Amino acid sequence: MPLKCKAMTLRPLERYFEFEALGADWKTEILAGVTTFVTMAYIVFVNPAILHEAGMPLAAVTAATCLSAAAGSLLMGGYARYPIALAPGMGLNAYFTYTVVLGMKVPWQAALGAVFLSGVAFLLLTMLGVRQLIVSSIPAELHAAVAAGVGLFIALVGFRNSGIVVADRVNLVALGNLSDRSTALAVFGLVSMAALLAWRVRAAMLIGILATTAIGLATGVAKWTPRAYRLGDLSATAGKLDIAAALRLGFLEIVFVFLFIDLFDNVGTLLAVGKKANLFDQAHGIPRVNRILLSDASATVIGSLTGTSTVVSYIESAAGVAAGGRTGVTAMVTGLLFLAALFVAPAVGAIPAAATAPALIVVGSLMMGAASEIAWTDPEVAVPAFLTMLTIPLTFSIANGLAFGFVSFTLVKILRGKFRAVSWFVYALTALFALRFAYLASSR
């Protein structure tokens, strides 16, 4: 009798998540959710390490990372019913810290306000149907170039934080002191993560971070003073965003970058995971696309309120799909595991830069796969894409990369006599970026 009652209880859930149509079962979905979590759990360590450099309290950011990832994944799984997990995005957290806070001298509270505004803007664009216009208007080549450029940006940050690459007055950068204990430990972490990835170990980066940290603690490179952890620690960042400061004119660019990267990161992940899981309809349409985008935007708003940078869909969700995940249950399991991960916050202080920096380099290398989508033999495509990719890391600014990419893409098309091939929206963005260059030139 109890088994019968249990089956009757589960049937509505199975209908809601379309188990029969997608060939799903509970055991496989739960296993897939665990697989996705293990694959992307490194963000619990890496995101706080990056945002801590912006002056944000480490324990609070760790709690915010877990809470925003849990909220986003639960929304995506329960509301949109997709096996896609969310968490604070790599690249955008680096932009938040190194470009906005450290580079532009913006207080992290105001930067959180910009994240909040980008999330609200994304919600409005989704409800108004503007997202489809934006996605269809912007050249696909620039999507790939931005993704690859952000990968180079992240990797450069990792090389710098590890000490493998250092500043040089003559050559700008040079090889660091590899005999330094911290740098040597980082090299070990990089090699171990790469080897684990080569062996197709799903938790490669997480294992690499933990192993490198363990060696660091054993050798004295890292130190850890245990302390009690309370959810009240979250109060150091929760609700501290400064929306009024973010509304000033100078913050429009920052909000735009957060919005732009979040938009295309989400679409790219959705396409990659959706194709792998065979979730699209026969006309290659995306079922419940508005629910997907609303979940993503809501997660970013929640993240800014708790105290972390933009929340995005994670390509690591493909690992759960490869393990058999087909429904939103997969993402919900991942979200519940992120809630459980709240209690690792006290351990984050023991993670040295030598352990997180290699993870940045590895993530950057994985993001470079997008460069294969660029038609490098076509100068009309190759030059704007190349300028986009290189100016992001070399200027330490995603916004500069976007600006160079759009302006060069439009100018090349016009000079080639293909001005009709450029959409009005791209012309509008190009004009805005050109004005931005003029403003920057006049302010120097």
C-alpha positions as a printed Julia matrix, in Angstrom:
444×3 Matrix{Float64}:
  0.0    0.0     0.0
  2.71   2.56    0.83
  4.47   1.8    -2.47
  1.21   2.33   -4.35
  0.63   5.65   -2.61
  4.19   6.71   -3.4
  3.73   5.87   -7.08
  0.51   7.88   -7.21
  2.32  10.82   -5.61
  5.12  10.74   -8.14
  2.96  10.46  -11.26
  2.0   14.16  -11.41
  5.68  15.09  -11.13
  6.58  12.64  -13.87
  3.88  14.16  -16.1
  5.03  17.69  -15.3
  8.64  16.89  -16.19
  7.58  14.8   -19.23
  9.38  11.67  -18.1
  7.66   9.41  -20.63
  8.19  11.69  -23.62
 11.86  12.23  -22.78
 12.58   8.65  -21.69
 13.6    9.77  -18.2
 13.61   7.99  -14.84
 14.3    9.17  -11.28
 17.53   7.26  -10.73
 19.14   8.6   -13.9
 17.93  12.15  -13.29
 19.32  12.21   -9.75
 22.64  10.74  -10.89
 22.82  13.33  -13.68
 22.19  16.15  -11.19
 25.01  14.9    -8.97
 27.28  14.67  -12.04
 26.54  18.26  -13.03
 27.2   19.49   -9.51
 30.52  17.67   -9.18
 31.61  19.04  -12.55
 30.88  22.69  -11.69
 31.42  22.65   -7.91
 34.77  24.39   -8.42
 32.81  27.66   -8.65
 32.19  27.44   -4.87
 35.93  28.01   -4.43
 36.88  30.06   -7.49
 34.13  32.71   -7.49
 34.72  33.82   -3.87
 38.48  33.93   -4.51
 37.96  36.34   -7.42
 35.36  38.56   -5.75
 37.38  38.65   -2.54
 40.03  40.58   -4.49
 37.37  43.26   -5.0
 37.27  43.68   -1.22
 34.19  41.55   -0.62
 34.09  39.35    2.53
 35.08  35.79    1.63
 32.57  33.83    3.73
 29.69  36.05    2.66
 30.54  35.75   -1.04
 30.82  31.97   -0.7
 27.35  31.83    0.84
 26.01  34.13   -1.88
 27.61  31.92   -4.54
 25.91  28.82   -3.17
 22.54  30.51   -2.67
 22.42  32.13   -6.12
 23.51  28.89   -7.82
 20.86  26.97   -5.88
 18.12  29.51   -6.68
 19.02  29.67  -10.37
 19.25  25.9   -10.8
 15.99  25.28   -8.91
 14.21  27.9   -11.03
 15.6   26.52  -14.28
 14.7   22.98  -13.3
 11.34  23.56  -11.65
  9.96  26.42  -13.78
 11.65  26.08  -17.18
 12.07  22.27  -16.83
 15.51  22.15  -18.43
 18.55  20.16  -17.18
 20.65  23.33  -17.09
 22.36  24.46  -13.89
 23.27  28.06  -13.12
 25.91  29.79  -11.01
 27.93  33.03  -10.99
 29.62  33.21  -14.38
 33.33  32.91  -15.02
 34.49  35.92  -16.99
 31.8   38.17  -15.61
 33.18  37.72  -12.09
 36.61  38.65  -13.47
 35.11  41.67  -15.25
 33.36  42.64  -12.0
 36.57  42.49   -9.96
 39.44  43.43  -12.26
 37.8   45.85  -14.7
 34.97  47.49  -12.76
 36.13  47.5    -9.13
 39.92  47.5    -9.36
 40.32  49.07  -12.82
 37.59  51.71  -12.73
 37.78  52.23   -8.93
 34.07  51.51   -8.55
 32.95  50.37   -5.05
 31.81  46.76   -5.08
 28.43  47.84   -3.71
 27.85  49.99   -6.81
 29.06  47.15   -9.06
 26.46  44.89   -7.44
 23.89  47.57   -8.24
 24.93  47.36  -11.92
 24.5   43.58  -11.8
 21.01  44.07  -10.35
 20.07  46.54  -13.09
 21.32  44.18  -15.8
 19.15  41.42  -14.35
 16.09  43.68  -14.26
 16.81  44.83  -17.83
 17.07  41.22  -18.94
 13.71  40.48  -17.3
 12.08  43.41  -19.12
 13.67  42.5   -22.47
 12.43  38.94  -22.1
  8.88  39.97  -21.25
  8.82  42.47  -24.15
 10.2   39.92  -26.63
 13.21  42.08  -27.44
 15.63  39.21  -26.75
 14.78  37.53  -30.04
 15.59  40.73  -31.92
 18.93  41.13  -30.16
 19.98  37.52  -30.73
 19.04  37.57  -34.41
 20.73  40.92  -35.07
 24.21  40.43  -33.63
 26.67  38.51  -35.84
 27.32  34.94  -34.7
 31.04  35.42  -35.34
 31.21  38.04  -32.6
 29.46  35.7   -30.15
 32.27  33.19  -30.61
 34.98  35.87  -30.52
 33.7   37.3   -27.23
 33.58  33.83  -25.66
 37.15  33.09  -26.77
 38.33  36.55  -25.7
 36.83  36.09  -22.24
 38.64  32.74  -22.1
 41.96  34.48  -22.79
 41.08  37.13  -20.21
 40.39  34.53  -17.52
 43.53  32.59  -18.38
 45.65  35.76  -18.16
 44.23  36.46  -14.7
 45.09  32.89  -13.71
 48.65  33.17  -15.0
 49.1   36.44  -13.12
 47.59  35.21   -9.85
 49.7   32.06   -9.95
 52.97  33.93  -10.52
 53.66  31.98  -13.71
 53.52  35.27  -15.61
 54.71  38.56  -14.09
 54.87  42.2   -15.2
 57.94  43.3   -17.12
 58.96  46.89  -17.94
 60.49  46.01  -21.3
 58.26  43.24  -22.64
 55.12  44.03  -20.6
 55.0   40.42  -19.33
 57.61  37.76  -18.59
 57.95  34.29  -17.09
 57.77  34.3   -13.3
 59.98  32.54  -10.78
 58.97  28.89  -11.12
 61.14  27.94   -8.14
 58.9   29.97   -5.85
 56.92  27.52   -3.69
 53.54  29.08   -4.44
 54.19  29.25   -8.18
 55.51  25.69   -8.25
 52.35  24.57   -6.45
 50.25  26.37   -9.06
 52.12  24.59  -11.85
 51.37  21.28  -10.12
 47.7   22.23   -9.93
 47.62  23.17  -13.62
 49.27  19.93  -14.73
 47.08  17.77  -12.48
 43.85  19.4   -13.68
 44.91  19.04  -17.31
 45.78  15.36  -16.79
 42.46  14.66  -15.06
 40.57  16.38  -17.87
 42.51  14.33  -20.4
 41.34  11.2   -18.57
 37.75  12.55  -18.82
 37.34  12.82  -15.04
 34.16  14.85  -14.53
 35.3   16.47  -11.29
 38.74  17.27  -12.69
 38.92  20.89  -11.57
 37.34  20.27   -8.18
 39.74  17.39   -7.48
 42.66  19.47   -8.73
 41.74  22.41   -6.46
 41.34  20.17   -3.41
 44.55  18.19   -4.1
 46.57  21.37   -4.64
 45.12  22.87   -1.46
 45.96  19.72    0.52
 49.58  19.88   -0.65
 49.66  23.61    0.11
 48.45  23.0     3.66
 50.95  20.17    4.15
 53.87  22.27    2.9
 52.88  25.5     4.64
 52.08  27.41    1.44
 48.46  27.64    2.58
 47.19  28.15    6.1
 43.78  27.63    7.61
 42.39  28.81   10.9
 39.03  27.07   11.42
 36.19  29.23   12.68
 32.5   28.86   13.27
 30.32  29.6    10.26
 26.85  31.09   10.47
 24.39  31.97    7.76
 24.41  35.39    9.38
 27.8   35.92    7.74
 25.85  36.51    4.52
 24.7   39.85    5.94
 28.1   41.33    5.03
 27.07  41.37    1.35
 23.31  40.7     1.27
 21.36  43.82    0.41
 24.52  45.95    0.22
 24.1   46.8    -3.47
 24.06  50.5    -4.35
 21.48  50.91   -7.11
 21.52  54.72   -6.97
 25.23  54.82   -7.82
 24.73  52.3   -10.62
 22.07  54.52  -12.24
 24.61  57.22  -13.02
 25.48  57.71  -16.69
 28.96  56.24  -16.39
 27.51  52.9   -15.3
 25.48  52.32  -18.45
 28.46  50.67  -20.12
 28.99  48.36  -17.16
 25.32  47.36  -17.1
 25.42  46.76  -20.85
 28.42  44.43  -20.62
 26.83  42.41  -17.81
 23.62  42.18  -19.83
 25.31  41.36  -23.15
 27.53  38.57  -21.85
 24.74  37.08  -19.75
 22.41  37.06  -22.75
 24.73  35.26  -25.13
 26.28  33.0   -22.53
 22.78  31.76  -21.74
 21.8   31.31  -25.39
 25.06  29.53  -26.25
 24.75  27.15  -23.31
 21.1   26.5   -24.09
 21.87  25.58  -27.7
 24.81  23.35  -26.77
 23.01  21.47  -23.99
 19.67  21.38  -25.79
 21.16  19.82  -28.92
 23.02  17.22  -26.88
 19.87  16.29  -24.94
 17.63  16.42  -28.04
 15.29  18.86  -26.3
 14.32  21.01  -29.28
 11.23  20.53  -31.44
 11.24  19.37  -35.07
 11.39  22.96  -36.32
 14.52  23.5   -34.19
 12.53  25.8   -31.94
 13.27  26.18  -28.25
 10.3   25.15  -26.11
  9.59  27.39  -23.1
 12.36  29.79  -24.13
 10.83  32.69  -22.19
 10.81  30.58  -19.02
 14.49  29.81  -19.55
 15.4   33.48  -19.91
 13.18  34.55  -17.02
 14.87  31.95  -14.78
 18.31  33.18  -15.81
 17.45  36.85  -15.27
 15.78  36.16  -11.92
 18.87  34.28  -10.75
 21.04  37.31  -11.58
 18.73  39.57   -9.56
 18.86  37.14   -6.63
 22.65  36.92   -6.94
 23.04  40.71   -6.79
 20.78  40.88   -3.73
 22.74  38.19   -1.88
 26.13  39.56   -2.95
 27.65  38.02   -6.06
 28.25  38.82   -9.72
 26.05  37.85  -12.68
 24.54  34.35  -12.61
 24.61  32.46  -15.92
 23.82  29.06  -17.4
 26.75  26.64  -17.17
 28.07  24.63  -20.1
 29.13  22.01  -17.52
 25.44  21.05  -17.54
 26.36  19.01  -20.6
 28.11  16.57  -18.25
 24.79  15.82  -16.55
 23.08  15.47  -19.92
 25.81  13.04  -20.99
 25.01  11.05  -17.83
 21.39  10.74  -18.98
 19.74  13.88  -17.59
 16.8   15.0   -19.7
 14.43  16.92  -17.42
 14.41  19.77  -14.94
 14.89  17.26  -12.13
 18.59  17.15  -13.04
 18.97  20.9   -12.46
 16.91  20.77   -9.27
 19.17  18.08   -7.79
 22.17  20.25   -8.64
 20.48  23.21   -6.95
 19.81  21.23   -3.77
 23.46  20.16   -3.66
 24.52  23.82   -3.9
 22.36  24.5    -0.85
 24.2   21.73    0.98
 27.48  23.28   -0.16
 26.72  26.32    2.01
 28.41  24.5     4.86
 31.81  24.36    3.12
 32.18  28.14    3.5
 34.61  27.89    6.44
 36.97  25.82    4.31
 37.23  28.4     1.55
 39.77  30.46    3.5
 42.21  27.58    3.18
 42.14  27.62   -0.63
 45.31  29.4    -1.81
 45.63  31.35   -5.06
 47.97  28.58   -6.19
 44.93  26.27   -6.25
 42.33  28.59   -7.81
 44.6   30.23  -10.4
 45.17  26.97  -12.35
 41.4   26.51  -12.49
 41.11  29.92  -14.16
 43.7   28.91  -16.75
 41.93  25.62  -17.44
 38.49  27.26  -17.72
 40.01  29.8   -20.1
 41.43  27.04  -22.27
 38.05  25.3   -22.45
 36.35  28.54  -23.5
 38.75  28.86  -26.45
 36.81  26.11  -28.23
 34.45  28.84  -29.44
 37.21  30.12  -31.73
 36.68  27.08  -34.0
 33.32  28.56  -35.02
 35.02  31.56  -36.64
 35.71  31.48  -40.39
 39.37  32.45  -40.15
 39.91  32.3   -43.92
 37.39  35.11  -44.47
 38.95  38.53  -43.64
 35.49  40.09  -43.23
 34.99  37.78  -40.28
 38.54  37.06  -39.12
 39.73  40.64  -38.54
 36.81  41.82  -36.35
 36.85  38.51  -34.47
 40.61  38.73  -33.91
 40.38  42.33  -32.67
 37.59  41.33  -30.29
 39.49  38.34  -28.93
 42.8   40.15  -28.39
 41.63  43.49  -27.06
 39.66  41.86  -24.23
 42.73  40.41  -22.45
 45.22  43.06  -23.62
 43.1   45.96  -22.35
 41.69  43.96  -19.42
 38.21  44.98  -20.57
 35.38  43.01  -22.16
 33.76  46.32  -23.11
 36.8   47.34  -25.17
 36.72  44.01  -26.97
 33.05  44.42  -27.81
 33.67  47.96  -29.0
 36.57  47.0   -31.3
 34.6   44.04  -32.61
 31.43  45.93  -33.5
 33.13  48.97  -34.99
 35.56  46.95  -37.11
 32.83  44.52  -38.24
 30.58  47.36  -39.4
 33.36  49.36  -41.08
 34.69  46.34  -42.98
 31.19  45.51  -44.24
 30.6   49.12  -45.34
 33.97  49.4   -47.09
 33.33  46.06  -48.8
 30.06  47.43  -50.17
 27.91  45.13  -48.04
 26.34  47.8   -45.87
 22.88  46.27  -46.43
 24.09  43.04  -44.8
 24.43  44.85  -41.47
 21.26  45.1   -39.38
 20.03  48.4   -38.02
 20.62  47.14  -34.49
 24.31  46.51  -35.2
 24.56  50.0   -36.71
 23.04  51.4   -33.52
 25.47  49.51  -31.31
 28.39  50.55  -33.53
 27.39  54.2   -33.2
 27.23  53.85  -29.41
 30.66  52.24  -29.29
 32.11  54.93  -31.6
 30.74  57.61  -29.26
 32.31  55.7   -26.38
 35.73  55.83  -28.08
 35.31  59.56  -28.7
 34.36  60.14  -25.06
 37.35  58.15  -23.8
 39.7   60.06  -26.13
 38.39  63.44  -24.99
 38.62  62.54  -21.3
 42.33  61.67  -21.42
